[in-house]
Amino acid sequence: MKPTKFIAGVFDDPVLLLRAAKKAKETGIKVYDCYTPFAVHGLDKHLGIKRTRLSIAAFLYGCTGFVLSFILQNYISWVDWPINIGGKPNTFALVTFVPVCFESTVLCTALLTIFTFWAKSRMFHGVIPDLFDNRQTSDLFIMAIDADSNKNHDAIESMLKQEGAIDIRKKEFASNHSLIQ
């Protein structure tokens, strides 16, 4: 597998990172990704990242949990274990189903959304993250630019320095996510 080469600009201020992302978009430099310790509002717009569809998936997971619990409760109440209290027939009791339907909706939404997020972002057990700097999760902001798709490396480095990068690093990774052998 061919290694991927990156030019990484290291910033210590989110405003400088945002300015650099805007400048990169204006000059036609393709930014691979930005790594930040917290959300930087407006960065997704400058990187061209579309809105996630995870909320749609979460809604569908919630609907699935609601429908399955409703069907299960009806099956148990009328077919599998009908309870005849005082000689009265079993009636449709929607009000008694509400707590269980609510809880199963929340449970299915939470668990399936977490599993979908893990699968989409490839955060499985045994995956070693590709870090440009150990401090990128605490106080540094990293802009990673794919060196293969952007050929003019000198222009990239000068743009990063002009926009306030405290360090410029060249990194090479075997793949996007390396698995433990």
Phi and psi in degrees as a GROMACS rama.xvg file:
@    title "Ramachandran Plot"
@    xaxis  label "Phi"
@    yaxis  label "Psi"
@TYPE xy
-74.2026  130.422  LYS-2
-70.7154  148.858  PRO-3
-95.7005  129.402  THR-4
-102.851  138.017  LYS-5
-128.699  149.764  PHE-6
-109.491  119.685  ILE-7
-112.777  123.359  ALA-8
-95.8536  126.953  GLY-9
-103.091  125.401  VAL-10
-120.636  152.354  PHE-11
-111.106  6.10591  ASP-12
-138.782  129.837  ASP-13
-65.5112  -28.3634  PRO-14
-66.3533  -39.9998  VAL-15
-65.5171  -39.6876  LEU-16
-62.7733  -43.1554  LEU-17
-62.8112  -42.4661  LEU-18
-63.1394  -41.4006  ARG-19
-65.9417  -38.0879  ALA-20
-65.6137  -39.7767  ALA-21
-64.4302  -43.5276  LYS-22
-64.829  -39.7705  LYS-23
-63.7481  -40.1498  ALA-24
-65.5039  -40.8363  LYS-25
-66.0821  -37.1913  GLU-26
-88.5975  -2.50823  THR-27
85.745  15.4556  GLY-28
-82.7754  127.666  ILE-29
-84.4994  115.22  LYS-30
-88.2114  127.737  VAL-31
-69.8494  -52.9983  TYR-32
-170.054  163.337  ASP-33
-120.754  137.001  CYS-34
-114.426  119.566  TYR-35
-130.764  150.956  THR-36
-76.1251  -16.0881  PRO-37
-149.25  168.998  PHE-38
-66.9511  131.089  ALA-39
-108.515  107.395  VAL-40
-68.4332  131.833  HIS-41
96.8543  -12.9376  GLY-42
-67.1317  -38.0333  LEU-43
-62.1949  -34.398  ASP-44
-65.2633  -42.4758  LYS-45
-73.5113  -26.0118  HIS-46
-87.3687  -11.4217  LEU-47
78.1087  27.2164  GLY-48
-84.3936  128.714  ILE-49
-77.7268  161.026  LYS-50
-66.2864  140.74  ARG-51
-70.6492  151.458  THR-52
-100.201  15.2457  ARG-53
-65.0426  -31.7943  LEU-54
-67.4872  -34.4249  SER-55
-67.1867  -43.1964  ILE-56
-62.3998  -40.8911  ALA-57
-62.7836  -40.5852  ALA-58
-62.7745  -43.616  PHE-59
-66.2325  -36.9909  LEU-60
-64.4643  -39.3935  TYR-61
-64.2136  -43.5335  GLY-62
-61.1893  -40.1759  CYS-63
-62.6911  -45.2389  THR-64
-61.9566  -41.0443  GLY-65
-63.4902  -49.3481  PHE-66
-64.4492  -44.1108  VAL-67
-63.6839  -40.9999  LEU-68
-69.1244  -36.5858  SER-69
-64.7956  -44.3994  PHE-70
-64.4078  -43.4892  ILE-71
-61.8158  -44.0935  LEU-72
-66.4049  -39.7089  GLN-73
-65.3877  -42.1429  ASN-74
-61.3283  -45.2034  TYR-75
-66.2986  -42.1021  ILE-76
-71.3903  -33.035  SER-77
-109.03  -28.3179  TRP-78
-110.786  -57.3075  VAL-79
-77.1286  -43.8108  ASP-80
-142.439  62.9296  TRP-81
-70.4775  136.663  PRO-82
-110.815  121.723  ILE-83
-101.322  104.862  ASN-84
-103.95  118.866  ILE-85
66.7823  24.8811  GLY-86
76.4229  7.54096  GLY-87
-89.2695  140.925  LYS-88
-71.6079  157.247  PRO-89
-72.7844  127.46  ASN-90
-113.14  168.894  THR-91
-73.6351  109.206  PHE-92
-114.722  77.8616  ALA-93
-64.623  -35.7924  LEU-94
-63.1028  -35.5523  VAL-95
-74.4057  -17.0276  THR-96
-86.1767  -14.2284  PHE-97
-58.8165  -49.3039  VAL-98
-61.0528  -43.047  PRO-99
-68.1888  -40.8222  VAL-100
-62.6017  -42.0648  CYS-101
-62.9034  -48.4357  PHE-102
-65.1558  -39.6587  GLU-103
-71.4194  -30.5663  SER-104
-62.8381  -47.2491  THR-105
-64.4541  -43.6855  VAL-106
-61.8768  -50.02  LEU-107
-64.1459  -40.9111  CYS-108
-61.5985  -48.2673  THR-109
-65.4813  -52.0844  ALA-110
-65.9524  -47.471  LEU-111
-69.6842  -31.7825  LEU-112
-68.1124  -40.7991  THR-113
-62.4612  -45.9375  ILE-114
-64.514  -37.4983  PHE-115
-65.156  -42.5883  THR-116
-62.5878  -44.9584  PHE-117
-60.7697  -43.6378  TRP-118
-66.6728  -41.7105  ALA-119
-68.1085  -39.6257  LYS-120
-92.8059  3.89975  SER-121
54.573  48.6314  ARG-122
-100.892  57.6001  MET-123
-87.0872  164.818  PHE-124
-64.8214  132.284  HIS-125
96.8671  -1.60628  GLY-126
-87.4766  127.021  VAL-127
-91.2623  121.72  ILE-128
-72.5056  144.913  PRO-129
-85.9107  108.379  ASP-130
-105.68  132.759  LEU-131
-81.3004  -29.5715  PHE-132
-155.374  143.193  ASP-133
-66.2197  -21.2277  ASN-134
-92.907  7.66119  ARG-135
-69.5123  -15.1923  GLN-136
-99.3874  0.401365  THR-137
-119.693  -52.1613  SER-138
-147.725  7.09517  ASP-139
-113.588  155.275  LEU-140
-120.208  125.415  PHE-141
-115.996  131.895  ILE-142
-111.115  114.837  MET-143
-99.719  127.154  ALA-144
-119.377  126.813  ILE-145
-68.1963  117.191  ASP-146
-72.9059  -24.4286  ALA-147
-75.5304  -36.5651  ASP-148
-84.6026  -17.7136  SER-149
-114.715  108.774  ASN-150
-82.4125  -28.213  LYS-151
-87.7614  85.1307  ASN-152
-70.395  -33.1029  HIS-153
-65.6689  -39.861  ASP-154
-66.4969  -37.1703  ALA-155
-65.0549  -47.8201  ILE-156
-63.6866  -39.7403  GLU-157
-69.0114  -36.3761  SER-158
-64.0987  -42.7268  MET-159
-64.2273  -41.0059  LEU-160
-66.0254  -40.9755  LYS-161
-63.5723  -33.3684  GLN-162
-87.1516  1.43507  GLU-163
103.308  20.6994  GLY-164
-67.3189  132.206  ALA-165
-82.6184  -18.9593  ILE-166
-156.013  147.261  ASP-167
-125.088  124.693  ILE-168
-123.202  147.873  ARG-169
-109.493  122.315  LYS-170
-124.672  157.413  LYS-171
-136.729  128.166  GLU-172
-121.618  144.409  PHE-173
-64.1274  -38.3187  ALA-174
-156.25  -177.175  SER-175
-65.4265  -40.7778  ASN-176
-138.238  121.891  HIS-177
-95.1392  133.119  SER-178
-92.6142  150.052  LEU-179
-68.3937  134.433  ILE-180
